[in-house]
Amino acid sequence: MSLRFPSSPDDYRECARRRLPRFLFDYLDGGAGTEVTLGANSRDLAAIRLRQRVLVDVENIDTGTQLAGESCSMPVALAPVGMAGIVARRGEAQAARVAESARVPFTLSTVGICSLEEVHAARSTPFWFQLYMIRDRAVVSALLERAWAVGCRTLVFTVDLPRAGMRHRDVRNGMDTAGARASILRAAQVLARPGWIWNVAMRGKPLQIGCLAGQVPGARDLGSFKRWVDAQFDASVTWQDIAWLRARWQGRLMLKGILDIEDARQAVHVGADGIVVSNHGGRQLDGVRSTISVLPEIVQGVGKQLEVWMDGGIRSGTDVFKAIALGARGVMIGRTWAWALAGNGSKGLENCLASLQRELRLAMVLTGARTIADIDSSRLDTGPTNVSCGDAR
C-alpha cells in the first residue's frame, strides 16, 4: 500500500525506497561495516527521556535562534549530502530553496550535482559550503574563491574522510563495484524505476559533480567523477593543513567530524569558529561511539570557546530538543532531508522541516521551555528506568 500522506522520517524513507534505484537508496541509507554505529546514533538518542512539566505559561514559544551568526527559525541546518542531485532532480537547488523559505541554513557538498553558481541562482540569501581537502591545492583554492564570490560566508570542512568507509551495501548492489556484471546489475535496478529515469536521469541533466565539472579531465559520467574524487581524497592532511585553510578563508570555519575531546581542543587551537560532533552518519568507522553520547564531554571541554554542533540520528524535533539540552548549539540533518526530497520532492522537504519545528515546539511546551535558551539538561529525566508500577489497573 502506498503512503499517500507521509508524516514521519520513516514514511519519507519508505517513499524514497520505492522511488530510487536500489543502489542509490542504499548509498543514501546505508552505513559502514555492519552498521553498528549507524544504529547507535538513533538508539542512543531514543534512550534519552524528557522531563515533563505542567501548568507553566507556554503561550508564547519561540524556536528561533542564532546559528553561525545567522537568525534561524530553529536550531537545525541541512547537512551536506553528496550527489543529492541524483536522488531528486537538481536536488541541491531544490533543497536550498526550501531551506531558505524555512529559514534554516543549507550546506552544499563539494560533491553535489549542482554547482555553487546554480545553488546561488536558486535563492536570494547566502548558503554554506562544505569542503573536502583535495590533493591538488589549486583546486581547493579555486573552490574557496568561487564559494566566496557567490556569497558563502560559512565553510564546513569535513575532517573524517581521508578514505571512504567500507560500505557493504554499495559493494553488494554494484555501486562501488567495477566490471560488466556490476554495470548490468545497476542497469537492472535503474530500469525497475522508470519514474526516476524520467524525472532525474532525463530531466535532471547534467548529472555531474557540479563544483568540480571543470577540474576532472575527460569526465563523461558520474563514474568518472567518482573515480577522480576518490583518488583525490588526501589522507596526508594534518592540523597544519587546517591552519593553511584558516589563513585563506575569511569567513566562519566549522570542522565537521570531531569525535574526540583532544581533536576538539585542536580545533580551538587552529582558530575554528565551530565544530560538528559527527561520525559521518555512521558511514566511516563502524564501532565508534554515537554522537549524542560524545556530545556532553566535548561541550564541557570546549563549548565556551566555539560553537559545538552535532549530527547523526536526528529524526525528529524531539531529537533536536535532546541535543540542545545536552549542549549543542545546533544540529545538522542529512538522511532526514534527503529521504523527504527523494520521496516527495520539495513539498516533502517543506513538510518534513515543518514537522521538525512542530515537534520541537511541542517538546518545549510540555517541558516548560519558552525559548531555545531555556533548554538545558534540567529538561531531561535522569531518574531510574526499571521501576515497577505495582498493581496497575
C-alpha positions as a LaTeX table, in Angstrom:
\begin{tabular}{lrrr}
\hline
Residue & $x$ (\AA) & $y$ (\AA) & $z$ (\AA) \\
\hline
Met1 & 0.00 & 0.00 & 0.00 \\
Ser2 & 1.42 & 3.39 & $-0.97$ \\
Leu3 & 1.96 & 6.06 & 1.62 \\
Arg4 & $-0.27$ & 8.86 & 0.40 \\
Phe5 & 0.29 & 11.15 & 3.35 \\
Pro6 & 3.83 & 10.65 & 4.66 \\
Ser7 & 4.39 & 12.29 & 8.01 \\
Ser8 & 7.47 & 10.87 & 9.74 \\
Pro9 & 11.06 & 10.35 & 8.53 \\
Asp10 & 10.32 & 6.63 & 8.36 \\
Asp11 & 7.47 & 7.40 & 5.96 \\
Tyr12 & 9.74 & 9.52 & 3.76 \\
Arg13 & 12.39 & 6.82 & 3.88 \\
Glu14 & 9.87 & 4.30 & 2.56 \\
Cys15 & 8.78 & 6.68 & $-0.19$ \\
Ala16 & 12.43 & 7.15 & $-1.18$ \\
Arg17 & 12.98 & 3.37 & $-1.21$ \\
Arg18 & 10.05 & 2.95 & $-3.59$ \\
Arg19 & 11.24 & 5.67 & $-5.97$ \\
Leu20 & 15.01 & 5.20 & $-6.16$ \\
Pro21 & 17.06 & 2.51 & $-7.88$ \\
Arg22 & 18.32 & 0.16 & $-5.18$ \\
Phe23 & 21.97 & 1.24 & $-5.39$ \\
Leu24 & 21.01 & 4.90 & $-4.92$ \\
Phe25 & 18.71 & 4.19 & $-1.99$ \\
Asp26 & 21.40 & 2.09 & $-0.31$ \\
Tyr27 & 24.00 & 4.82 & $-0.95$ \\
Leu28 & 21.74 & 7.28 & 0.83 \\
Asp29 & 20.50 & 4.94 & 3.55 \\
Gly30 & 23.46 & 2.76 & 4.43 \\
Gly31 & 26.43 & 2.95 & 6.76 \\
Ala32 & 29.88 & 1.44 & 7.20 \\
Gly33 & 30.60 & $-2.15$ & 8.16 \\
Thr34 & 27.74 & $-3.92$ & 9.88 \\
Glu35 & 26.15 & $-0.52$ & 10.60 \\
Val36 & 26.55 & $-0.74$ & 14.38 \\
Thr37 & 27.40 & 2.95 & 14.70 \\
Leu38 & 24.65 & 3.93 & 12.27 \\
Gly39 & 22.11 & 2.23 & 14.52 \\
Ala40 & 23.67 & 3.53 & 17.75 \\
Asn41 & 23.19 & 7.13 & 16.68 \\
Ser42 & 19.41 & 6.71 & 16.69 \\
Arg43 & 19.16 & 4.22 & 19.57 \\
Asp44 & 21.14 & 6.37 & 21.99 \\
Leu45 & 19.02 & 9.40 & 21.17 \\
Ala46 & 15.85 & 7.38 & 21.68 \\
Ala47 & 17.04 & 6.28 & 25.14 \\
Ile48 & 17.15 & 9.86 & 26.43 \\
Arg49 & 13.94 & 10.83 & 28.21 \\
Leu50 & 12.39 & 14.25 & 28.66 \\
Arg51 & 11.17 & 15.71 & 31.95 \\
Gln52 & 7.54 & 16.72 & 31.50 \\
Arg53 & 6.33 & 19.81 & 33.38 \\
Val54 & 2.79 & 21.21 & 33.51 \\
Leu55 & 0.93 & 24.40 & 34.44 \\
Val56 & 3.69 & 26.61 & 33.06 \\
Asp57 & 2.83 & 29.63 & 30.92 \\
Val58 & 3.86 & 28.42 & 27.47 \\
Glu59 & 1.50 & 30.56 & 25.42 \\
Asn60 & 4.40 & 32.13 & 23.54 \\
Ile61 & 7.03 & 29.64 & 22.36 \\
Asp62 & 9.98 & 30.81 & 20.28 \\
Thr63 & 12.03 & 28.17 & 18.44 \\
Gly64 & 14.23 & 30.83 & 16.79 \\
Thr65 & 17.96 & 31.06 & 17.44 \\
Gln66 & 21.29 & 32.33 & 16.11 \\
Leu67 & 23.40 & 29.82 & 14.18 \\
Ala68 & 26.86 & 30.82 & 12.96 \\
Gly69 & 25.79 & 34.45 & 13.19 \\
Glu70 & 22.53 & 33.93 & 11.27 \\
Ser71 & 18.97 & 34.28 & 12.56 \\
Cys72 & 17.20 & 30.96 & 12.04 \\
Ser73 & 13.72 & 29.62 & 12.70 \\
Met74 & 15.06 & 26.68 & 14.71 \\
Pro75 & 18.47 & 25.18 & 15.63 \\
Val76 & 18.61 & 22.95 & 12.54 \\
Ala77 & 20.72 & 23.08 & 9.40 \\
Leu78 & 20.65 & 20.91 & 6.29 \\
Ala79 & 23.90 & 18.94 & 6.26 \\
Pro80 & 25.94 & 18.43 & 3.10 \\
Val81 & 24.72 & 15.34 & 1.21 \\
Gly82 & 26.93 & 14.17 & $-1.63$ \\
Met83 & 25.26 & 13.73 & $-5.01$ \\
Ala84 & 21.83 & 14.77 & $-3.71$ \\
Gly85 & 21.00 & 15.74 & $-7.29$ \\
Ile86 & 20.75 & 12.10 & $-8.30$ \\
Val87 & 18.16 & 11.22 & $-5.66$ \\
Ala88 & 15.96 & 14.15 & $-6.74$ \\
Arg89 & 16.04 & 16.32 & $-9.86$ \\
Arg90 & 18.61 & 19.09 & $-9.28$ \\
Gly91 & 18.27 & 18.10 & $-5.62$ \\
Glu92 & 20.68 & 20.60 & $-4.11$ \\
Ala93 & 18.95 & 23.57 & $-5.77$ \\
Gln94 & 15.54 & 22.31 & $-4.63$ \\
Ala95 & 16.73 & 21.81 & $-1.05$ \\
Ala96 & 18.43 & 25.21 & $-0.98$ \\
Arg97 & 15.17 & 26.94 & $-1.93$ \\
Val98 & 13.15 & 25.05 & 0.66 \\
Ala99 & 15.73 & 25.77 & 3.37 \\
Glu100 & 15.67 & 29.47 & 2.55 \\
Ser101 & 11.89 & 29.52 & 2.83 \\
Ala102 & 12.05 & 27.64 & 6.15 \\
Arg103 & 14.81 & 29.97 & 7.43 \\
Val104 & 17.35 & 27.26 & 8.15 \\
Pro105 & 20.89 & 27.00 & 6.72 \\
Phe106 & 21.62 & 24.84 & 3.71 \\
Thr107 & 25.08 & 23.33 & 3.16 \\
Leu108 & 26.21 & 22.45 & $-0.36$ \\
Ser109 & 28.54 & 19.45 & $-0.64$ \\
Thr110 & 31.75 & 19.64 & $-2.67$ \\
Val111 & 30.47 & 16.55 & $-4.46$ \\
Gly112 & 26.94 & 17.82 & $-5.06$ \\
Ile113 & 25.41 & 17.55 & $-8.51$ \\
Cys114 & 24.54 & 21.26 & $-8.59$ \\
Ser115 & 27.36 & 23.79 & $-8.72$ \\
Leu116 & 27.94 & 26.70 & $-6.38$ \\
Glu117 & 26.66 & 29.04 & $-9.05$ \\
Glu118 & 23.46 & 27.05 & $-9.66$ \\
Val119 & 22.58 & 26.98 & $-5.97$ \\
His120 & 23.35 & 30.69 & $-5.71$ \\
Ala121 & 20.92 & 31.36 & $-8.56$ \\
Ala122 & 18.22 & 29.30 & $-6.82$ \\
Arg123 & 17.97 & 31.55 & $-3.76$ \\
Ser124 & 18.42 & 35.16 & $-2.68$ \\
Thr125 & 20.31 & 34.65 & 0.61 \\
Pro126 & 23.74 & 33.14 & 1.36 \\
Phe127 & 24.22 & 29.42 & 1.93 \\
Trp128 & 27.04 & 27.35 & 3.43 \\
Phe129 & 29.67 & 25.36 & 1.55 \\
Gln130 & 31.22 & 22.06 & 2.60 \\
Leu131 & 34.77 & 21.28 & 1.54 \\
Tyr132 & 36.94 & 18.17 & 1.32 \\
Met133 & 40.70 & 18.62 & 1.22 \\
Ile134 & 41.68 & 17.61 & $-2.29$ \\
Arg135 & 45.29 & 16.73 & $-3.12$ \\
Asp136 & 45.51 & 19.49 & $-5.69$ \\
Arg137 & 45.56 & 22.60 & $-3.50$ \\
Ala138 & 44.99 & 24.79 & $-6.57$ \\
Val139 & 41.56 & 23.15 & $-6.91$ \\
Val140 & 40.88 & 23.84 & $-3.22$ \\
Ser141 & 41.88 & 27.48 & $-3.59$ \\
Ala142 & 39.66 & 27.84 & $-6.66$ \\
Leu143 & 36.69 & 26.35 & $-4.80$ \\
Leu144 & 37.22 & 28.75 & $-1.90$ \\
Glu145 & 37.28 & 31.70 & $-4.30$ \\
Arg146 & 34.10 & 30.55 & $-6.06$ \\
Ala147 & 32.32 & 29.97 & $-2.75$ \\
Trp148 & 33.20 & 33.46 & $-1.53$ \\
Ala149 & 32.19 & 35.01 & $-4.85$ \\
Val150 & 28.64 & 33.61 & $-4.60$ \\
Gly151 & 28.22 & 34.84 & $-1.03$ \\
Cys152 & 29.13 & 31.82 & 1.10 \\
Arg153 & 30.45 & 33.02 & 4.44 \\
Thr154 & 30.40 & 29.76 & 6.42 \\
Leu155 & 32.73 & 26.96 & 5.36 \\
Val156 & 32.14 & 23.45 & 6.72 \\
Phe157 & 35.33 & 21.43 & 6.36 \\
Thr158 & 34.92 & 17.65 & 6.68 \\
Val159 & 37.83 & 16.12 & 8.59 \\
Asp160 & 36.79 & 12.46 & 8.91 \\
Leu161 & 37.13 & 11.28 & 5.32 \\
Pro162 & 40.80 & 10.64 & 4.50 \\
Arg163 & 39.46 & 7.48 & 2.86 \\
Ala164 & 35.89 & 6.40 & 2.19 \\
Gly165 & 34.45 & 3.93 & 4.69 \\
Met166 & 33.78 & 0.29 & 3.89 \\
Arg167 & 30.11 & 0.31 & 2.92 \\
His168 & 28.99 & $-3.24$ & 2.18 \\
Arg169 & 25.66 & $-2.22$ & 0.68 \\
Asp170 & 27.48 & $-0.22$ & $-2.02$ \\
Val171 & 29.53 & $-3.29$ & $-2.94$ \\
Arg172 & 26.57 & $-5.69$ & $-2.97$ \\
Asn173 & 24.38 & $-3.54$ & $-5.19$ \\
Gly174 & 27.13 & $-2.72$ & $-7.69$ \\
Met175 & 27.59 & 0.97 & $-6.93$ \\
Asp176 & 31.14 & 0.53 & $-5.64$ \\
Thr177 & 31.99 & $-2.44$ & $-7.85$ \\
Ala178 & 33.62 & $-2.33$ & $-11.28$ \\
Gly179 & 33.06 & $-4.55$ & $-14.28$ \\
Ala180 & 30.34 & $-5.67$ & $-16.68$ \\
Arg181 & 28.40 & $-7.64$ & $-14.07$ \\
Ala182 & 28.12 & $-4.58$ & $-11.81$ \\
Ser183 & 27.02 & $-2.44$ & $-14.76$ \\
Ile184 & 24.28 & $-4.93$ & $-15.64$ \\
Leu185 & 23.16 & $-5.05$ & $-12.00$ \\
Arg186 & 22.90 & $-1.25$ & $-11.80$ \\
Ala187 & 21.09 & $-1.09$ & $-15.14$ \\
Ala188 & 18.50 & $-3.61$ & $-13.94$ \\
Gln189 & 17.90 & $-1.54$ & $-10.81$ \\
Val190 & 17.51 & 1.63 & $-12.88$ \\
Leu191 & 15.05 & 0.00 & $-15.29$ \\
Ala192 & 12.92 & $-1.02$ & $-12.31$ \\
Arg193 & 12.37 & 2.67 & $-11.53$ \\
Pro194 & 11.01 & 4.32 & $-14.73$ \\
Gly195 & 9.80 & 7.33 & $-12.76$ \\
Trp196 & 13.34 & 8.06 & $-11.62$ \\
Ile197 & 14.62 & 7.65 & $-15.19$ \\
Trp198 & 12.19 & 10.27 & $-16.47$ \\
Asn199 & 12.32 & 12.72 & $-13.60$ \\
Val200 & 16.01 & 12.61 & $-12.66$ \\
Ala201 & 18.13 & 10.80 & $-15.25$ \\
Met202 & 16.50 & 12.51 & $-18.25$ \\
Arg203 & 15.10 & 15.79 & $-16.92$ \\
Gly204 & 17.80 & 16.35 & $-14.31$ \\
Lys205 & 20.82 & 16.60 & $-16.59$ \\
Pro206 & 23.70 & 17.28 & $-16.45$ \\
Leu207 & 24.46 & 14.57 & $-13.92$ \\
Gln208 & 27.98 & 15.55 & $-12.94$ \\
Ile209 & 29.78 & 16.85 & $-9.86$ \\
Gly210 & 28.88 & 20.48 & $-10.43$ \\
Cys211 & 31.60 & 22.12 & $-8.33$ \\
Leu212 & 34.30 & 20.00 & $-9.99$ \\
Ala213 & 32.96 & 19.90 & $-13.56$ \\
Gly214 & 35.88 & 21.90 & $-14.92$ \\
Gln215 & 38.52 & 20.06 & $-12.88$ \\
Val216 & 38.12 & 16.42 & $-13.96$ \\
Pro217 & 39.92 & 15.69 & $-17.23$ \\
Gly218 & 37.84 & 13.74 & $-19.71$ \\
Ala219 & 34.98 & 13.03 & $-17.31$ \\
Arg220 & 31.84 & 11.97 & $-19.19$ \\
Asp221 & 29.71 & 10.42 & $-16.45$ \\
Leu222 & 29.31 & 10.18 & $-12.70$ \\
Gly223 & 31.56 & 7.13 & $-12.58$ \\
Ser224 & 34.45 & 9.16 & $-14.00$ \\
Phe225 & 33.86 & 11.91 & $-11.45$ \\
Lys226 & 33.63 & 9.41 & $-8.58$ \\
Arg227 & 36.90 & 7.71 & $-9.53$ \\
Trp228 & 38.67 & 11.08 & $-9.74$ \\
Val229 & 37.26 & 12.26 & $-6.41$ \\
Asp230 & 38.13 & 9.01 & $-4.64$ \\
Ala231 & 41.72 & 9.33 & $-5.89$ \\
Gln232 & 41.86 & 12.97 & $-4.76$ \\
Phe233 & 40.95 & 12.42 & $-1.09$ \\
Asp234 & 44.10 & 13.43 & 0.75 \\
Ala235 & 44.99 & 11.07 & 3.60 \\
Ser236 & 48.06 & 13.15 & 4.46 \\
Val237 & 46.04 & 16.10 & 5.79 \\
Thr238 & 47.06 & 17.25 & 9.28 \\
Trp239 & 46.23 & 20.13 & 11.59 \\
Gln240 & 48.85 & 22.18 & 9.74 \\
Asp241 & 46.65 & 21.98 & 6.65 \\
Ile242 & 43.71 & 23.28 & 8.68 \\
Ala243 & 45.86 & 26.26 & 9.64 \\
Trp244 & 46.60 & 26.75 & 5.92 \\
Leu245 & 42.87 & 26.68 & 5.23 \\
Arg246 & 42.10 & 29.04 & 8.10 \\
Ala247 & 44.55 & 31.58 & 6.68 \\
Arg248 & 42.79 & 31.51 & 3.30 \\
Trp249 & 39.17 & 31.62 & 4.43 \\
Gln250 & 37.92 & 34.97 & 5.73 \\
Gly251 & 34.53 & 33.73 & 6.90 \\
Arg252 & 33.40 & 31.29 & 9.59 \\
Leu253 & 35.12 & 27.92 & 9.64 \\
Met254 & 33.41 & 24.83 & 11.06 \\
Leu255 & 35.16 & 21.47 & 11.31 \\
Lys256 & 32.80 & 18.54 & 10.79 \\
Gly257 & 33.74 & 15.07 & 12.01 \\
Ile258 & 35.07 & 15.71 & 15.53 \\
Leu259 & 34.50 & 12.78 & 17.89 \\
Asp260 & 37.26 & 13.17 & 20.49 \\
Ile261 & 37.91 & 15.89 & 23.07 \\
Glu262 & 41.59 & 16.18 & 22.08 \\
Asp263 & 40.61 & 16.87 & 18.48 \\
Ala264 & 38.06 & 19.42 & 19.73 \\
Arg265 & 40.85 & 21.23 & 21.60 \\
Gln266 & 42.99 & 21.19 & 18.46 \\
Ala267 & 40.09 & 22.79 & 16.58 \\
Val268 & 40.13 & 25.63 & 19.09 \\
His269 & 43.89 & 25.95 & 18.69 \\
Val270 & 43.75 & 26.35 & 14.89 \\
Gly271 & 41.06 & 29.01 & 15.11 \\
Ala272 & 37.91 & 27.15 & 14.09 \\
Asp273 & 34.70 & 29.01 & 14.84 \\
Gly274 & 32.73 & 25.83 & 15.38 \\
Ile275 & 32.81 & 22.05 & 15.26 \\
Val276 & 30.26 & 19.42 & 14.35 \\
Val277 & 30.39 & 16.36 & 16.59 \\
Ser278 & 29.92 & 13.74 & 13.90 \\
Asn279 & 30.76 & 10.17 & 12.90 \\
His280 & 29.68 & 10.89 & 9.31 \\
Gly281 & 26.27 & 9.39 & 9.96 \\
Gly282 & 27.88 & 6.03 & 10.74 \\
Arg283 & 29.33 & 5.91 & 7.23 \\
Gln284 & 33.05 & 5.91 & 8.05 \\
Leu285 & 34.39 & 3.90 & 11.02 \\
Asp286 & 31.94 & 1.34 & 12.30 \\
Gly287 & 32.22 & 0.76 & 16.04 \\
Val288 & 32.86 & 4.32 & 17.21 \\
Arg289 & 30.56 & 5.94 & 19.76 \\
Ser290 & 27.31 & 7.61 & 18.86 \\
Thr291 & 27.48 & 11.36 & 18.51 \\
Ile292 & 24.93 & 12.09 & 21.25 \\
Ser293 & 26.99 & 10.04 & 23.75 \\
Val294 & 30.15 & 12.03 & 22.96 \\
Leu295 & 28.47 & 15.45 & 22.85 \\
Pro296 & 28.35 & 16.34 & 26.59 \\
Glu297 & 32.08 & 15.87 & 27.25 \\
Ile298 & 33.03 & 17.90 & 24.18 \\
Val299 & 30.62 & 20.69 & 25.15 \\
Gln300 & 32.08 & 20.71 & 28.65 \\
Gly301 & 35.62 & 20.86 & 27.27 \\
Val302 & 35.35 & 23.50 & 24.52 \\
Gly303 & 31.77 & 24.77 & 24.48 \\
Lys304 & 32.72 & 28.19 & 25.81 \\
Gln305 & 35.37 & 28.69 & 23.12 \\
Leu306 & 33.49 & 27.79 & 19.93 \\
Glu307 & 30.10 & 26.63 & 18.70 \\
Val308 & 29.53 & 22.91 & 19.21 \\
Trp309 & 27.05 & 21.24 & 16.86 \\
Met310 & 26.17 & 17.61 & 16.29 \\
Asp311 & 24.67 & 15.37 & 13.65 \\
Gly312 & 23.81 & 11.69 & 13.41 \\
Gly313 & 20.45 & 10.08 & 14.13 \\
Ile314 & 18.37 & 13.28 & 14.28 \\
Arg315 & 14.95 & 12.20 & 13.07 \\
Ser316 & 12.52 & 14.44 & 14.97 \\
Gly317 & 12.08 & 17.76 & 16.73 \\
Thr318 & 12.30 & 15.81 & 20.00 \\
Asp319 & 15.78 & 14.64 & 18.95 \\
Val320 & 16.70 & 18.25 & 18.25 \\
Phe321 & 15.50 & 19.18 & 21.76 \\
Lys322 & 17.63 & 16.43 & 23.33 \\
Ala323 & 20.76 & 17.57 & 21.51 \\
Ile324 & 20.23 & 21.18 & 22.57 \\
Ala325 & 19.59 & 20.05 & 26.16 \\
Leu326 & 22.98 & 18.32 & 26.16 \\
Gly327 & 24.74 & 21.46 & 24.98 \\
Ala328 & 24.66 & 21.54 & 21.19 \\
Arg329 & 24.24 & 24.98 & 19.62 \\
Gly330 & 22.53 & 23.38 & 16.65 \\
Val331 & 22.11 & 20.10 & 14.77 \\
Met332 & 22.58 & 19.04 & 11.19 \\
Ile333 & 20.24 & 16.64 & 9.43 \\
Gly334 & 21.30 & 14.62 & 6.39 \\
Arg335 & 19.38 & 11.46 & 5.62 \\
Thr336 & 16.20 & 13.01 & 7.02 \\
Trp337 & 16.09 & 15.81 & 4.46 \\
Ala338 & 17.37 & 13.65 & 1.62 \\
Trp339 & 14.69 & 10.98 & 2.22 \\
Ala340 & 11.97 & 13.64 & 2.19 \\
Leu341 & 13.24 & 15.24 & $-1.01$ \\
Ala342 & 13.80 & 11.91 & $-2.79$ \\
Gly343 & 10.45 & 10.51 & $-1.71$ \\
Asn344 & 8.17 & 13.53 & $-2.12$ \\
Gly345 & 10.12 & 16.38 & $-3.71$ \\
Ser346 & 10.20 & 19.95 & $-2.46$ \\
Lys347 & 6.78 & 19.60 & $-0.82$ \\
Gly348 & 8.02 & 16.59 & 1.12 \\
Leu349 & 11.01 & 18.54 & 2.40 \\
Glu350 & 8.82 & 21.52 & 3.30 \\
Asn351 & 6.54 & 19.25 & 5.31 \\
Cys352 & 9.49 & 17.46 & 6.91 \\
Leu353 & 11.02 & 20.71 & 8.19 \\
Ala354 & 7.63 & 21.97 & 9.35 \\
Ser355 & 7.13 & 18.72 & 11.29 \\
Leu356 & 10.54 & 19.07 & 12.93 \\
Gln357 & 9.64 & 22.55 & 14.10 \\
Arg358 & 6.20 & 21.49 & 15.36 \\
Glu359 & 7.72 & 18.59 & 17.31 \\
Leu360 & 10.39 & 20.86 & 18.76 \\
Arg361 & 7.75 & 23.38 & 19.80 \\
Leu362 & 5.62 & 20.65 & 21.41 \\
Ala363 & 8.62 & 19.34 & 23.35 \\
Met364 & 9.26 & 22.88 & 24.58 \\
Val365 & 5.62 & 23.33 & 25.60 \\
Leu366 & 5.49 & 20.10 & 27.61 \\
Thr367 & 8.83 & 20.67 & 29.33 \\
Gly368 & 8.15 & 24.32 & 30.15 \\
Ala369 & 10.88 & 25.80 & 27.94 \\
Arg370 & 9.75 & 29.03 & 26.28 \\
Thr371 & 12.90 & 29.71 & 24.25 \\
Ile372 & 15.84 & 27.71 & 22.90 \\
Ala373 & 18.00 & 29.31 & 25.61 \\
Asp374 & 15.72 & 27.70 & 28.22 \\
Ile375 & 16.57 & 24.20 & 27.01 \\
Asp376 & 19.27 & 22.61 & 29.14 \\
Ser377 & 19.95 & 19.33 & 30.93 \\
Ser378 & 17.38 & 20.17 & 33.63 \\
Arg379 & 14.72 & 19.42 & 30.98 \\
Leu380 & 15.84 & 15.78 & 30.80 \\
Asp381 & 14.60 & 12.97 & 33.03 \\
Thr382 & 17.59 & 11.22 & 34.57 \\
Gly383 & 15.64 & 9.11 & 37.05 \\
Pro384 & 15.69 & 5.29 & 37.23 \\
Thr385 & 14.33 & 3.37 & 34.27 \\
Asn386 & 13.50 & $-0.03$ & 35.77 \\
Val387 & 10.76 & 0.87 & 38.22 \\
Ser388 & 7.84 & $-1.42$ & 39.00 \\
Cys389 & 4.45 & 0.19 & 38.59 \\
Gly390 & 2.88 & $-2.19$ & 41.12 \\
Asp391 & $-0.64$ & $-3.45$ & 40.64 \\
Ala392 & $-1.65$ & $-1.09$ & 37.86 \\
Arg393 & $-5.26$ & $-1.37$ & 36.75 \\
\hline
\end{tabular}
